[in-house]
Amino acid sequence: MIHELCRHHSIFNQFLLELRDVNIQKDRMRFRQNLQRVGQVMALEISKRLAYKSVEVTTPLGIAEISVLEEQPVLCTILRAGLPMHQGFLDYFDEAENAFVTAYRRHHKGGDFEIAVEYLSSPSIEDKELIIIDPMLATGASVELVYKTLLAKGIPRRTHVCSAVATDTGINHLRSKLPENTTYWTGAIDKELTAQAYIVPGLGDAGDLAYGRKG
């Protein structure tokens, strides 16, 4: 299932507009804050589809019954660009377990590149709700490799792939590689992907915009 949040009229679209705006992007703190807000909205939407249990809480005047999550998900972020979105998810799933993984383009002469994973820190994901966070879902190759790497930590009950901007190419690739019960959450789906695998119109390099250019 695919959820494209910009199709629904909400304040979310303002956050997405500011992420794309080349002038607003000059403010790194605001860029990070908008990625964090994207994460918060997605966390709320995902929370509506998780399992709940009923608990009692003591108030100053009696006992109230309320539904709360049966268990917290595992939040997995692809470093470094995913960190602000990760914080947005963590603002809402504040007791969640967390995983971090590096996945980057290792470039070769001639312009070719491959996706490389060099670091993984993760709890068990066995039979857990797994949320993979990566702001830009271009070809889908990074998320595919991250998911396969995470399988060393168990098989999740269900997976959610979350991005600020995605492409049809990336989503279709993942739908052919990841389990059928994977849900895709994105702010917007852009149609064009360049020969260098950059999303158009996209928003640029999320990691550079959030933290500065790499050396």
C-alpha positions in Angstrom: 0.0 0.0 0.0 1.2 3.5 -0.9 0.3 6.7 1.1 1.2 10.0 -0.6 0.5 12.5 2.0 0.5 15.6 -0.2 -2.7 14.4 -1.8 -4.6 15.2 1.3 -5.1 18.9 2.2 -3.3 19.5 5.5 -0.6 21.6 7.0 1.8 18.9 5.9 1.9 20.4 2.5 3.4 23.6 3.9 6.3 21.6 5.4 6.9 19.9 2.0 6.8 23.3 0.2 9.4 24.7 2.5 11.6 21.7 2.0 11.6 22.1 -1.7 11.9 25.9 -1.8 15.5 26.8 -2.9 15.4 30.1 -0.9 14.1 28.6 2.3 16.6 25.8 2.1 19.4 28.2 2.8 18.3 28.1 6.5 19.7 24.7 7.6 18.0 24.8 10.9 14.6 25.4 9.2 15.3 22.6 6.7 16.0 20.1 9.6 12.9 21.3 11.4 10.7 20.7 8.4 12.1 17.2 8.0 11.4 16.6 11.7 7.8 17.8 11.1 7.5 15.4 8.2 8.5 12.6 10.6 6.0 13.7 13.2 3.1 13.7 10.7 4.1 10.3 9.4 4.5 8.9 12.9 0.9 10.0 13.7 -0.5 8.4 10.5 1.3 5.2 11.0 0.2 5.0 14.7 -3.4 4.8 13.5 -2.6 1.4 11.9 -0.8 -0.3 14.8 -2.2 -2.7 17.4 -3.6 -1.3 20.7 -4.5 -2.5 24.1 -6.8 -1.1 26.8 -5.2 0.2 30.1 -6.6 1.9 33.1 -5.1 5.1 34.5 -5.8 6.8 37.8 -6.9 10.4 37.6 -7.5 12.8 40.6 -11.2 11.9 40.4 -11.2 8.2 39.5 -10.2 5.6 36.9 -10.1 6.2 33.2 -9.7 3.6 30.4 -7.7 4.4 27.3 -6.1 2.5 24.4 -2.4 2.6 24.0 0.1 0.8 21.7 0.6 -2.8 22.4 4.3 -2.4 21.6 6.6 0.2 20.2 8.0 -0.1 16.7 11.7 -0.2 15.7 12.8 3.0 14.0 15.6 2.5 11.5 17.3 5.5 10.0 19.7 5.7 7.1 22.5 8.0 8.1 23.0 10.9 7.8 20.1 12.5 5.9 17.5 10.6 7.9 18.4 12.0 11.3 16.0 14.9 11.4 13.1 12.8 10.2 14.1 10.1 12.8 13.8 12.7 15.5 10.3 13.5 14.3 9.3 9.9 14.6 11.0 9.7 18.0 9.0 12.7 19.2 5.9 10.6 18.9 7.2 7.0 19.4 9.3 8.2 22.3 9.8 4.7 23.8 10.7 3.0 20.5 13.8 1.0 19.9 16.2 2.4 17.3 18.4 1.2 14.6 21.0 3.1 12.5 22.7 2.2 9.3 25.0 3.8 6.8 24.1 3.4 3.1 25.8 5.6 0.6 26.7 5.8 -3.1 30.3 4.6 -3.7 31.2 6.3 -7.0 33.5 4.9 -9.7 35.2 6.5 -12.6 32.8 7.1 -15.5 29.9 8.0 -13.2 28.8 4.6 -12.2 28.1 3.9 -8.5 27.1 1.1 -6.1 25.3 1.3 -2.8 27.5 0.4 0.1 26.5 -0.4 3.7 29.4 -0.2 6.2 27.7 0.2 9.7 24.6 -1.3 11.4 23.5 -0.8 15.0 20.1 -2.5 15.6 18.1 -4.3 18.2 16.2 -7.5 17.3 13.5 -6.8 14.7 12.0 -10.2 15.0 8.1 -10.0 14.7 8.3 -6.2 15.2 6.8 -3.3 13.3 9.8 -1.9 11.4 9.9 1.7 10.2 12.7 2.5 7.7 13.4 6.3 7.4 15.1 7.8 4.4 14.1 11.3 3.2 14.8 10.6 -0.5 13.6 7.4 -2.1 15.1 7.6 -5.6 16.0 4.2 -7.1 15.1 2.2 -4.0 18.5 0.4 -4.0 19.6 1.9 -0.7 16.4 0.8 1.1 16.5 -2.6 -0.4 20.1 -3.2 0.8 19.3 -1.8 4.2 16.3 -4.1 4.6 18.4 -7.1 3.6 21.1 -6.1 6.0 18.5 -5.8 8.8 17.3 -9.4 8.3 20.4 -10.5 10.2 18.5 -9.1 13.2 15.3 -11.0 12.5 12.2 -10.9 10.3 9.8 -8.0 11.0 6.1 -8.6 11.2 5.5 -5.6 8.9 7.7 -2.9 7.4 6.9 0.8 6.7 9.2 2.7 4.3 9.0 6.4 4.9 10.4 9.3 2.7 9.8 13.0 2.2 10.0 12.6 -1.6 9.9 9.4 -3.6 9.7 8.3 -7.3 7.5 5.7 -9.0 10.7 3.9 -10.0 11.9 3.6 -6.5 8.6 2.4 -5.1 8.1 -0.1 -7.9 11.6 -1.5 -7.4 10.9 -2.0 -3.7 7.5 -3.5 -4.3 9.3 -6.2 -6.3 12.0 -6.8 -3.7 10.4 -6.3 -0.2 7.5 -8.4 1.3 4.0 -7.7 0.1 2.9 -6.4 3.5 5.3 -3.4 3.2 3.6 0.0 3.4 5.1 3.0 1.7 4.6 6.5 3.2 5.9 9.5 1.3 5.2 13.3 1.1 5.1 13.3 -2.7 5.9 11.1 -5.6 7.9 12.8 -8.4 7.9 11.3 -11.8 11.4 12.0 -13.1 14.7 10.4 -12.2 17.9 11.6 -13.9 20.6 9.3 -15.3 22.6 10.1 -12.2 19.6 8.9 -10.1 18.6 12.3 -8.7 14.9 13.0 -8.2 13.3 15.9 -10.3 12.0 18.3 -9.2 12.9 16.7 -5.8 14.5 19.0 -3.3 18.2 18.4 -3.7 20.6 16.5 -1.4 18.8 16.2 1.9 22.0 15.4 3.8 23.9 18.4 2.5 21.0 20.7 3.0 20.6 19.6 6.6 24.3 19.4 7.7 26.5 21.0 5.0 28.3 19.6 2.0 30.5 16.6 2.3 34.2 17.1 1.7 
